[in-house]
Amino acid sequence: DPSPAFPSRAIVVAAADHGIAARGVSAYPTAVTRQMVANFLAGGAAINVLARIADADLIVVDAGVAERTDGGERGAPAGVALDARDGAPRATVRFHSAPIRRGTADMSVGPAMLRTEAEAAIGLGLQVGATLVASGTSIVGVGEMGIGNTTAASAVVAVMAGADPADVTGTGTGIDAGARARKIDLIERSIAVNRPDAADPVGVLAAVGGLEIGVLVGVILGCVAGRVPVILDGFITGAAALLAVRLAPAVAPRLIASHRSPEPGHAIALDRLGARPLLELDLRLGEGSGAALALGLLDAACAVRDGMATFASAAVAGPSES
């Protein structure tokens, strides 16, 4: 479409836990994954606020959180419009709980998951994407939540980009230099133990990936197949995009990179995708926050296209002839 518009938008946040988190690769405990899912459902997270501003529905997918996430602690029932805060628009939060398994295994001693589980995660994402397309959604942002998932994303990007793990691994949630060194060692060990092959992206996902990463792969593929563009958020969504593009190379031009995070692997992933980020804000939050912010830029671009006069219609002179 040469004149796209995005009247109906959604942000998908996939959540899951990671066995590698038990090795101390994050500054936060695994319980935070479940707690943040409850916060999404209650409407209190950053992505809830940003989704309201962007007038986007929020779809939260439990792909493999270690503890049950029924939203019972504080969550709103699936599919209801949460109360507006500070005059912001109302936004719908829908919850899809379909855990493939309760977190991945420790990938430093064996595969993160079975290949069939990786396929199921992608299939779940395809289902979510197809549902959004069928409902008339015109653009989709993707985000994630999962303690330990920058470790999995670093391993995926290292394999898919053929990069040294040290070059794609950052501080994630704010770990110190010693923890980062341990994180790099565990990624190297995970790749050595599992020997993932970049030519087999599903195998890479199974060996060193995450369940939420698999769901995001499926959402990307499902939305693009339905001619719905996808806005990537940060590093983890970039890792998912590398896998999706290896499965279906035609996907790459249909992806919009919302921003480039400080994680070193994110720049490498975007470079391999041929994607130029819209924003440079040193965002580290995840949750789809960058994708929500990018929706405002896309709205501005459409408004300028549709509402700004041309030089000719405004009777403005062109450049002087030399």
C-alpha positions in Angstrom: 0.0 0.0 0.0 1.7 3.3 -1.0 -0.4 5.2 1.5 -0.7 3.0 4.6 -2.7 3.9 7.6 -2.8 2.1 11.0 -6.3 2.6 12.5 -6.1 -0.7 14.5 -2.9 -1.6 16.3 -1.8 -4.1 18.8 1.3 -5.0 20.8 2.1 -8.6 21.6 4.2 -9.3 24.7 5.4 -12.9 25.0 6.6 -14.1 28.4 8.6 -17.1 29.5 11.3 -18.2 31.9 14.8 -19.5 31.3 16.7 -22.4 33.0 20.0 -20.5 32.5 18.7 -17.8 34.9 19.6 -20.2 37.8 23.3 -19.7 36.9 23.2 -16.0 38.0 23.1 -14.3 34.6 20.5 -11.7 35.8 20.3 -9.2 38.6 16.7 -10.2 39.2 15.1 -13.5 40.4 13.0 -15.6 38.1 9.9 -14.7 40.1 10.0 -11.3 38.5 8.7 -12.8 35.2 5.4 -13.9 36.8 5.1 -10.7 38.8 5.5 -8.6 35.7 2.9 -10.6 33.8 0.5 -9.9 36.7 1.5 -6.2 36.4 0.7 -6.2 32.7 -2.7 -7.7 33.4 -3.4 -5.1 36.1 -2.5 -2.3 33.7 0.4 -0.9 35.8 3.5 -1.6 33.7 5.2 0.8 31.4 3.9 -0.9 28.3 0.4 -0.5 29.6 0.9 3.3 29.8 2.6 3.5 26.4 0.0 1.2 24.7 -2.7 3.5 26.0 -1.0 6.6 24.6 -0.5 4.8 21.3 -4.1 3.6 21.3 -2.9 0.0 20.9 -4.4 -3.2 22.4 -2.0 -5.3 24.5 -1.9 -9.0 24.0 0.1 -10.8 26.8 1.1 -14.4 26.0 2.3 -16.8 28.6 4.5 -19.1 26.5 6.3 -20.7 29.4 6.5 -18.8 32.7 7.8 -21.0 35.5 4.9 -20.2 37.8 1.2 -20.2 36.9 0.1 -16.8 35.5 -3.6 -16.6 35.7 -3.6 -12.9 36.6 -5.4 -13.7 39.9 -3.0 -11.6 42.0 -3.9 -8.3 40.5 -4.8 -9.0 36.9 -7.8 -7.9 34.9 -9.9 -10.6 33.2 -8.8 -11.3 29.7 -10.3 -9.0 27.0 -11.6 -6.2 29.3 -10.8 -2.5 28.9 -8.8 -1.3 31.8 -9.7 2.0 33.5 -8.0 5.0 32.1 -5.2 6.6 34.2 -4.6 10.3 34.2 -7.1 10.9 31.4 -5.3 8.4 29.0 -7.4 6.5 26.5 -8.8 3.1 27.6 -6.8 0.1 26.3 -7.8 -3.5 26.0 -5.5 -6.2 27.6 -6.0 -9.7 26.4 -4.3 -12.6 28.1 -3.4 -15.8 26.3 -2.1 -18.5 28.6 -0.7 -21.5 26.7 2.6 -22.5 28.2 4.5 -25.0 26.1 6.5 -25.9 29.3 7.2 -24.1 32.5 10.5 -22.5 31.4 13.3 -23.8 29.4 16.1 -26.1 30.7 19.6 -25.0 31.5 21.1 -24.6 28.0 24.6 -24.8 29.3 24.3 -28.5 29.9 21.9 -29.5 27.1 19.2 -28.1 24.8 16.9 -25.4 26.2 13.9 -27.4 24.9 12.9 -30.2 22.6 12.6 -29.4 18.9 8.9 -30.2 19.1 8.6 -27.6 21.8 10.4 -25.0 19.7 8.0 -25.8 16.9 5.0 -25.5 19.3 6.2 -22.1 20.4 6.4 -20.9 16.8 3.0 -22.4 16.2 1.5 -20.6 19.1 2.9 -17.3 17.7 1.5 -18.1 14.3 -1.9 -18.6 15.9 -1.7 -15.3 17.7 -0.6 -13.5 14.5 -3.3 -15.1 12.4 -5.9 -14.0 15.0 -4.7 -10.4 14.8 -4.7 -10.4 11.0 -8.2 -11.9 10.9 -9.5 -9.2 13.4 -8.4 -6.5 11.0 -5.3 -5.3 13.0 -3.3 -3.1 10.7 0.1 -3.0 12.5 1.6 -5.1 15.3 4.4 -4.3 17.7 6.3 -7.2 19.5 7.9 -7.3 22.9 8.8 -9.7 25.6 9.3 -10.5 29.3 11.6 -13.1 30.7 14.4 -13.1 33.3 17.5 -14.5 31.6 16.3 -13.8 28.1 19.2 -11.5 27.1 21.4 -14.6 27.6 19.3 -16.7 25.3 19.1 -13.8 22.8 22.9 -13.4 22.9 23.4 -17.1 22.1 20.9 -16.9 19.2 22.5 -13.8 17.7 26.0 -15.2 18.1 25.0 -18.3 16.2 22.8 -16.7 13.5 25.2 -13.8 12.9 28.4 -15.9 13.2 29.6 -13.6 15.9 31.8 -14.0 19.0 29.6 -14.4 22.1 31.7 -11.6 23.8 30.7 -9.2 21.0 27.0 -9.7 21.4 26.7 -10.0 25.1 25.9 -7.0 27.3 24.9 -6.3 30.9 21.2 -7.1 30.4 19.3 -6.0 33.5 22.4 -4.3 35.0 24.8 -7.0 36.0 28.4 -6.2 36.9 31.5 -7.0 35.0 32.0 -10.3 36.8 28.5 -11.5 36.1 28.9 -10.5 32.4 32.1 -12.6 32.2 30.2 -15.5 33.7 27.3 -14.9 31.2 29.7 -15.0 28.2 31.3 -18.2 29.5 27.9 -19.8 29.9 26.9 -18.7 26.3 30.1 -20.2 24.9 29.5 -23.4 26.9 25.9 -23.6 25.7 27.0 -23.3 22.0 29.8 -25.8 22.5 27.5 -28.3 24.2 24.6 -28.0 21.8 26.4 -27.2 18.5 23.5 -25.3 16.9 23.6 -24.8 13.2 22.6 -21.4 11.7 21.2 -23.1 8.7 18.6 -24.7 11.0 16.8 -21.8 12.8 14.3 -24.1 14.6 17.2 -26.2 15.9 19.0 -23.0 17.1 15.8 -22.0 18.9 15.5 -25.4 20.5 19.2 -25.5 21.5 19.8 -22.0 23.0 16.6 -20.0 22.6 13.6 -19.3 24.6 9.9 -20.1 24.5 8.9 -16.4 24.2 11.5 -16.0 21.4 9.8 -18.8 19.6 6.4 -17.2 20.0 7.7 -13.9 18.6 9.1 -15.8 15.6 5.6 -17.1 14.9 3.9 -13.7 15.4 6.3 -12.1 13.0 5.8 -14.8 10.4 2.0 -14.9 10.8 1.5 -11.1 10.7 3.8 -10.6 7.7 2.1 -13.5 5.8 -1.2 -11.5 6.4 0.4 -8.3 5.0 0.5 -6.7 8.4 3.8 -4.9 9.2 5.6 -5.7 12.4 7.5 -3.2 14.7 10.4 -4.8 16.5 11.3 -3.6 20.0 14.7 -4.4 21.4 17.4 -7.0 21.5 15.3 -10.1 22.2 12.8 -9.2 19.3 15.9 -8.7 17.1 17.0 -12.2 17.9 13.6 -13.5 17.1 13.6 -11.6 13.8 16.9 -13.2 12.8 15.3 -16.6 13.1 12.1 -15.6 11.3 14.1 -14.1 8.4 16.2 -17.2 8.1 13.0 -19.2 7.8 11.4 -16.8 5.4 13.8 -14.2 3.9 11.0 -12.1 2.3 10.0 -11.1 5.9 13.0 -8.7 6.4 11.7 -5.7 4.4 8.4 -5.9 6.2 10.0 -5.3 9.6 10.3 -1.9 11.3 13.1 -1.4 13.9 11.8 0.9 16.6 15.1 1.5 18.3 18.6 0.3 19.0 19.3 -0.6 22.6 22.7 -0.5 24.4 23.0 -4.3 24.2 25.9 -4.8 21.7 24.1 -7.8 20.1 21.2 -5.6 19.1 23.3 -3.5 16.7 24.6 -6.7 15.2 21.2 -8.2 14.8 19.8 -5.0 13.1 22.8 -4.9 10.8 22.1 -8.5 9.7 18.5 -7.6 9.2 19.3 -4.5 7.1 17.1 -2.5 9.5 17.7 1.1 10.4 16.3 2.0 13.9 13.9 4.9 14.2 15.0 5.9 17.7 18.3 6.1 19.7 17.2 6.4 23.3 19.3 3.8 25.2 16.2 2.0 26.0 16.6 -1.2 28.1 13.1 -1.9 29.3 11.8 -4.4 26.8 8.0 -5.1 27.1 7.5 -3.7 23.6 8.1 -0.2 24.9 10.2 0.9 21.9 7.5 -0.4 19.5 4.8 1.6 21.3 6.9 4.8 21.0 7.6 4.1 17.3 3.8 4.0 16.7 3.7 7.7 17.5 6.4 8.4 14.8 4.4 6.4 12.3 1.3 8.3 13.1 3.2 11.6 12.6 4.5 10.4 9.3 1.0 9.5 8.1 -0.4 12.8 9.3 2.3 14.8 7.5 1.7 12.8 4.3 -2.0 13.4 4.5 -2.3 16.9 6.0 0.8 18.9 4.8 0.4 21.1 1.7 2.8 20.6 -1.2 4.8 23.6 -2.5 2.5 23.6 -5.5 -0.8 23.6 -3.5 0.6 26.2 -1.1 1.9 28.4 -3.9 5.4 28.2 -2.5 8.2 28.9 -4.9 10.7 26.2 -5.7 14.5 26.5 -5.7 16.0 29.4 -7.7 17.5 28.6 -11.1 21.2 29.2 -11.3 
